[in-house]
Amino acid sequence: MEEFFVIGKRKLDKSWSLNDLYEPNNAFDYCEQILDIPEEYILDANMTSEGLEITLGYVEDEEDWYIQLKRVSQYNHILKTDII
């Protein structure tokens, strides 16, 4: 199961430029460096009008970074399926 998170723009670290986060590589870097999410869990990271959207692969343990991510984000479980 994949998990989907959205961090609103107001909750993002102010040391990063919002414009920079629209670049996919920078969004991934933010997830790794600021949110401490291990690279192997990050399936996708994009900046949208809603904020930073992060899709994670299956997370087994509730590690500190995961608990913090749930605190700062609008958290939803989702199961991705192909829509025809």
N, CA, C and O of each residue as an XYZ file, in Angstrom:
336
protein
N       0.840     -1.176      0.000
C       0.000      0.000      0.000
C       0.887      1.242      0.000
O       1.911      1.293      0.681
N       0.482      2.213     -0.758
C       1.192      3.488     -0.797
C       0.476      4.477      0.116
O      -0.736      4.397      0.315
N       1.238      5.398      0.659
C       0.663      6.419      1.520
C       0.940      7.788      0.934
O       2.013      8.050      0.390
N      -0.053      8.655      1.058
C      -0.011      9.964      0.435
C      -0.100     11.035      1.509
O      -0.944     10.960      2.401
N       0.773     12.030      1.423
C       0.809     13.126      2.380
C       0.847     14.446      1.625
O       1.415     14.530      0.536
N       0.245     15.469      2.200
C       0.356     16.826      1.669
C       0.763     17.732      2.827
O       0.100     17.776      3.864
N       1.858     18.446      2.632
C       2.289     19.429      3.620
C       1.972     20.797      3.043
O       2.504     21.184      2.002
N       1.105     21.520      3.724
C       0.711     22.845      3.266
C       1.893     23.791      3.168
O       2.869     23.654      3.905
N       1.806     24.741      2.265
C       2.917     25.673      2.019
C       3.343     26.413      3.282
O       4.528     26.692      3.465
N       2.403     26.729      4.143
C       2.730     27.473      5.370
C       3.530     26.649      6.367
O       4.185     27.206      7.248
N       3.481     25.325      6.239
C       4.197     24.456      7.166
C       5.578     24.051      6.662
O       6.317     23.370      7.373
N       5.933     24.456      5.455
C       7.241     24.106      4.903
C       8.327     24.962      5.532
O       8.082     26.103      5.924
N       9.519     24.412      5.626
C      10.669     25.101      6.189
C      10.961     26.357      5.369
O      11.125     26.290      4.151
N      11.023     27.481      6.040
C      11.200     28.779      5.360
C      12.594     28.972      4.774
O      12.819     29.905      4.003
N      13.532     28.098      5.134
C      14.879     28.237      4.579
C      14.942     27.752      3.125
O      15.941     27.971      2.440
N      13.877     27.097      2.658
C      13.793     26.635      1.273
C      12.835     27.543      0.507
O      11.771     27.899      1.012
N      13.211     27.909     -0.695
C      12.347     28.703     -1.560
C      11.230     27.814     -2.114
O      11.492     26.719     -2.611
N       9.999     28.287     -2.028
C       8.878     27.523     -2.574
C       9.070     27.275     -4.068
O       8.755     26.195     -4.568
N       9.584     28.273     -4.773
C       9.807     28.113     -6.215
C      10.789     26.984     -6.516
O      10.635     26.276     -7.511
N      11.789     26.813     -5.669
C      12.755     25.734     -5.866
C      12.108     24.357     -5.715
O      12.530     23.397     -6.359
N      11.090     24.262     -4.869
C      10.464     22.966     -4.619
C       9.612     22.482     -5.788
O       9.218     21.316     -5.818
N       9.324     23.353     -6.745
C       8.594     22.912     -7.938
C       9.468     22.052     -8.851
O       8.959     21.359     -9.732
N      10.769     22.099     -8.640
C      11.701     21.228     -9.366
C      11.696     19.873     -8.659
O      12.016     19.809     -7.473
N      11.340     18.785     -9.356
C      11.210     17.471     -8.695
C      12.422     17.029     -7.884
O      12.267     16.475     -6.795
N      13.619     17.264     -8.395
C      14.813     16.862     -7.638
C      14.909     17.605     -6.317
O      15.332     17.036     -5.311
N      14.520     18.874     -6.314
C      14.556     19.654     -5.078
C      13.495     19.172     -4.094
O      13.729     19.169     -2.886
N      12.335     18.766     -4.597
C      11.282     18.236     -3.725
C      11.773     16.951     -3.039
O      11.534     16.752     -1.847
N      12.457     16.084     -3.792
C      13.035     14.872     -3.201
C      14.088     15.224     -2.157
O      14.126     14.636     -1.076
N      14.952     16.200     -2.495
C      15.993     16.617     -1.550
C      15.382     17.148     -0.261
O      15.879     16.855      0.827
N      14.312     17.924     -0.373
C      13.631     18.458      0.806
C      13.133     17.307      1.686
O      13.296     17.335      2.906
N      12.534     16.309      1.063
C      12.025     15.149      1.809
C      13.144     14.440      2.565
O      12.964     14.034      3.714
N      14.280     14.294      1.928
C      15.406     13.610      2.557
C      16.104     14.467      3.608
O      16.411     13.990      4.701
N      16.351     15.730      3.276
C      17.179     16.568      4.139
C      16.397     17.216      5.282
O      16.882     17.256      6.413
N      15.224     17.712      5.009
C      14.460     18.422      6.036
C      13.523     17.486      6.788
O      13.403     17.574      8.010
N      12.862     16.595      6.066
C      11.892     15.692      6.699
C      12.524     14.373      7.146
O      11.872     13.568      7.811
N      13.783     14.149      6.785
C      14.534     12.942      7.164
C      13.885     11.642      6.692
O      14.009     10.611      7.353
N      13.200     11.688      5.558
C      12.586     10.480      5.008
C      13.662      9.705      4.249
O      14.305     10.254      3.355
N      13.861      8.438      4.599
C      14.840      7.649      3.857
C      14.447      7.540      2.375
O      13.280      7.336      2.041
N      15.429      7.678      1.516
C      15.216      7.696      0.067
C      14.416      6.491     -0.426
O      13.597      6.627     -1.335
N      14.640      5.332      0.153
C      13.988      4.121     -0.338
C      12.467      4.118     -0.155
O      11.776      3.327     -0.797
N      11.937      4.984      0.707
C      10.491      5.044      0.914
C       9.787      6.030     -0.022
O       8.576      5.937     -0.219
N      10.534      6.966     -0.596
C       9.925      8.032     -1.399
C       9.662      7.531     -2.819
O      10.593      7.220     -3.563
N       8.393      7.459     -3.177
C       8.024      7.076     -4.535
C       7.853      8.295     -5.421
O       8.170      8.260     -6.610
N       7.343      9.395     -4.825
C       7.102     10.608     -5.600
C       7.057     11.796     -4.654
O       6.616     11.670     -3.511
N       7.512     12.943     -5.126
C       7.442     14.192     -4.367
C       7.297     15.329     -5.364
O       8.131     15.489     -6.255
N       6.232     16.125     -5.215
C       5.983     17.270     -6.101
C       5.400     18.424     -5.310
O       4.695     18.238     -4.318
N       5.710     19.593     -5.770
C       5.102     20.799     -5.222
C       3.908     21.143     -6.096
O       4.030     21.203     -7.319
N       2.751     21.369     -5.476
C       1.541     21.752     -6.203
C       0.944     22.988     -5.539
O       1.513     23.525     -4.588
N      -0.184     23.430     -6.035
C      -0.846     24.583     -5.430
C      -1.313     24.281     -4.007
O      -1.506     25.200     -3.212
N      -1.494     23.002     -3.679
C      -1.916     22.594     -2.329
C      -0.742     22.546     -1.348
O      -0.930     22.718     -0.143
N       0.454     22.314     -1.858
C       1.631     22.173     -1.014
C       2.524     21.067     -1.540
O       2.433     20.690     -2.709
N       3.379     20.552     -0.687
C       4.287     19.480     -1.077
C       3.559     18.148     -0.950
O       3.163     17.748      0.145
N       3.388     17.468     -2.072
C       2.712     16.174     -2.086
C       3.784     15.085     -2.116
O       4.691     15.103     -2.948
N       3.653     14.140     -1.188
C       4.643     13.076     -1.042
C       3.918     11.738     -1.081
O       2.935     11.534     -0.369
N       4.406     10.836     -1.910
C       3.874      9.475     -1.946
C       4.978      8.542     -1.471
O       6.084      8.534     -2.012
N       4.657      7.761     -0.454
C       5.614      6.823      0.113
C       5.197      5.398     -0.177
O       4.010      5.091     -0.280
N       6.189      4.529     -0.307
C       5.916      3.104     -0.377
C       5.583      2.607      1.014
O       5.524      3.395      1.958
N       5.371      1.342      1.148
C       4.974      0.740      2.418
C       5.999      1.026      3.513
O       7.191      0.767      3.346
N       5.522      1.558      4.626
C       6.375      1.841      5.781
C       5.995      0.860      6.883
O       4.854      0.856      7.347
N       6.939      0.035      7.301
C       6.662     -0.976      8.317
C       6.657     -0.413      9.732
O       5.732     -0.684     10.497
N       7.642      0.342     10.082
C       7.803      0.831     11.439
C       7.399      2.289     11.537
O       7.549      3.057     10.586
N       6.893      2.655     12.686
C       6.589      4.063     12.902
C       7.814      4.727     13.524
O       7.891      4.928     14.736
N       8.749      5.055     12.672
C       9.977      5.714     13.097
C       9.697      7.193     13.354
O       8.633      7.703     13.005
N      10.666      7.877     13.970
C      10.490      9.289     14.329
C      10.118     10.149     13.122
O       9.223     10.989     13.211
N      10.802      9.944     11.994
C      10.530     10.765     10.808
C       9.091     10.559     10.329
O       8.454     11.497      9.850
N       8.585      9.341     10.457
C       7.238      9.011      9.995
C       6.186      9.657     10.903
O       5.194     10.205     10.422
N       6.407      9.590     12.194
C       5.491     10.214     13.151
C       5.450     11.722     12.933
O       4.378     12.326     12.943
N       6.619     12.329     12.738
C       6.687     13.770     12.492
C       5.985     14.142     11.184
O       5.296     15.159     11.120
N       6.155     13.333     10.157
C       5.501     13.594      8.879
C       3.985     13.592      9.050
O       3.300     14.442      8.482
N       3.462     12.659      9.815
C       2.018     12.612     10.057
C       1.543     13.834     10.830
O       0.414     14.283     10.636
N       2.384     14.378     11.700
C       2.018     15.569     12.494
C       1.928     16.823     11.631
O       1.019     17.633     11.812
N       2.858     16.992     10.698
C       2.920     18.241      9.937
C       2.106     18.214      8.650
O       1.969     19.239      7.982
N       1.567     17.056      8.297
C       0.883     16.948      7.012
C      -0.593     16.645      7.182
O      -1.083     16.314      8.262
N      -1.268     16.776      6.059
C      -2.625     16.275      5.952
C      -2.430     14.853      5.455
O      -2.006     14.652      4.317
N      -2.726     13.881      6.272
C      -2.336     12.489      6.038
C      -3.509     11.685      5.532
O      -4.612     11.782      6.069
N      -3.282     10.892      4.504
C      -4.306     10.001      3.967
C      -3.668      8.696      3.534
O      -2.595      8.694      2.931
N      -4.322      7.592      3.839
C      -3.938      6.302      3.256
C      -4.594      6.218      1.894
O      -5.764      6.574      1.748
N      -3.875      5.762      0.912
C      -4.489      5.535     -0.392
C      -3.927      4.257     -0.974
O      -2.793      3.870     -0.691
N      -4.713      3.628     -1.766
C      -4.249      2.474     -2.541
C      -4.344      2.893     -3.984
O      -5.441      3.111     -4.497
N      -3.211      3.011     -4.646
C      -3.212      3.439     -6.047
C      -3.665      2.304     -6.946
O      -3.171      1.181     -6.843
N      -4.598      2.599     -7.817
C      -5.031      1.633     -8.817
C      -5.119      2.348    -10.159
O      -5.285      3.566    -10.222
N      -5.009      1.597    -11.193
C      -5.151      2.170    -12.529
C      -6.638      2.351    -12.828
O      -7.437      1.437    -12.624
N      -6.996      3.523    -13.308
C      -8.376      3.802    -13.689
C      -8.446      3.759    -15.199
O      -7.674      4.427    -15.887
N      -9.370      2.974    -15.708
C      -9.498      2.815    -17.171
C     -10.560      3.746    -17.678
O     -10.832      3.778    -18.878
